[in-house]
């Protein structure tokens, strides 16, 4: 709901033909709002690996926000995007809970982790598709970040 209000508010002031910039700005804002929680989860530490992970986490949120916006544009229903948000948060919360309170060691191919990666990969593909469809130039600029995250998922999935 908050993101919808941000999109609706900022798009009122967008110059005709430049709405894509506003959409990217709000998606970035949505991602940055999640940064403090991610940083806390990393123990408020910084090293190259943690910086990379934090950047990738924010890209996941960025692509989620873009996809949610375009889904809302296609369906006209906030309930679909709210449901998607709850679905993603439920999977991630269950996985993170077991990371913090392990009953048994998590396996490399834990189904929840695979579901998170597949869901995020789908969001990236949807966001890039809709960006190219509505704002081709911006889609071209965002695509390398989507490819980077997809390659990261593939790397971690097939890493032995």
ABEGO torsion letter per residue (X at the ends): XAAAAAAAAAAAABBBGAAAAAAAAAAAAAAAAAAAAAAAAAGGBBBAAAAAAAAAAAAAAAAAAAAAAAAAAAAGBAAAAAAAAAAAAAAAAAAAAAAABBABBBBAABAAAAAAAAAAAAAAAAAAAAAAAABAAAAAAAAAAAAAAAAAAAAAAABX
